[in-house]
Amino acid sequence: MPNPRRTRLVKVGGSLLRQPDGPAKIRAWCAEQTRADEWWIAGGGEAADLVRQWDRRFGLSQQTSYHLTLHSLTLTQELLESLLDLPSHSCLNLLEEVRAFPASWHREYRLATWNATSDTLAALIARRRHVAELVLLKAAPLPTELGTWAELAEQGIVDPVFARAAKGIPRVRIESPGPRKRDGSGFSRV
């Protein structure tokens, strides 16, 4: 296991991969970071949106929607790995990671609902792997002051389950990669 003081889990929001310049923004963000052993996972993006559409159209069960969404995250993960040319050992297999969760987590965090997104899955993976830092890269611009987790959930920046799932992670950052502002502060942090 890598040294927990130097480990980082980076969760890339699927919406970043909808943007033509998303990969360039992510690469620029990487260039700004301190060196660490990193693992990467991707959010669902358009693939997960398709499952949401199917759920609305066909009235799928929560378990079926959850299962299909986990598989959709695998597609987005492969896209992320390809676009960023990430080494395969740094890209986590989300299905394997979720299967390794304690059974109680599925109930406690209500993972088979739309309330728990890939942000919550990333937090639980970070806890299970004992990483020092979790970074959520978001496509949308973030407010100057991020506020509490509850306020971030109300604004739709994180899901309502995330705060509980992230408990115990030494450092959590939420950032929107992109051009730096004139004052030199380009990223928001929590």
MOJO-V601441 format. One line per field, one symbol per residue. phi: phi as a letter, one per 30 degrees, with the letter a starting at -180 (. if undefined). psi: psi as a letter, one per 20 degrees, with the letter a starting at -180 (. if undefined). burial: I if it has 9 or more other C-alpha atoms within 8 Angstrom, else O. A space follows every 10 residues. Layout:
phi = ???
psi = ???
burial = ???
This chain:
phi = .ddddbcbcc ccdeddddde ceedddddde dddddadccb bcddhddddd dddddddcid deddddedde ddddddddde eddchddddc cddedddddd deeddddech ddbddccddd eddddeddch ddbcccccdd dcdecdiddd dddddidbdd ceedddejde bbbcbcdled dedjccbcbb
psi = pqpiikqppo opphhhihph jghhgggggg hiqqpqpqqq qqrhchghhg hggggggilq qgggggghgg hhhhghghgg gghilqphii oqohggghhi qqhhhhggjl hkrihoaigg ggghggghil qhpppopqhq qqqgoharhg hhghijhrri igghhipiph ppqpqnqaqq rhjioiqqq.
burial = OOOOOIIIII IIIIIIIIOO OIIOIIIIIO OOOOOOOIII IIIIIIIIIO IIOIIOOOOI OOOOIIOIII IIIIIIIOOI IOOOOIOOOI IIOIIOIIOO IOOOIIOOII IIOOIIIIII IIIIIIIOOO IIIIIIIIIO OOOOOIOOIO IIIOOOOIII IIIOIIOOIO OIIIIIIOOO OOOOOIOIOO
